[in-house]
Amino acid sequence: MLGERGDFGTVHVDIHSSRNLSDLIKLLTAAIISKFPERTPVGKRFLKLVKGLRPVFSFDAITGAPQVQFNYQSESDKEYPLQQLLAFIYEQPQPVVVAIDEF
């Protein structure tokens, strides 16, 4: 069941702390992992995708929230993970709504 009513999933991303595309990718990835843990079908599919992007996972020492770090060889390498994250959200069997906060 994706959403509270089972008809859609919701992901909230607060991007106030982001300063660049890398930060946006990290925040979006962490928000999706928080919403859809590995024990859920969506979470399992998402972690399979993310592992292919070679992330480094950690957890916030205070809140316990998941954190993710990606290493890039060049600026153009940053576009691929973002495209993959958005494609993953779009391709889910049930709609997933992403709310981006703090423009």
URCORPE-V597160 format. One record per run of one state. SS is the DSSP state (a for helix, b for strand, c for the rest). FROM is the first residue (numbers start at 1). LEN is the number of residues. Records with the same first field share a line. If there is no record, write none. Layout:
SS: FROM-LEN  FROM-LEN
//
This chain:
c: 1-7  15-6  36-5  52-3  60-6  71-6  91-4  102-2
b: 8-7  55-5  66-5  95-7
a: 21-15  41-11  77-14
//
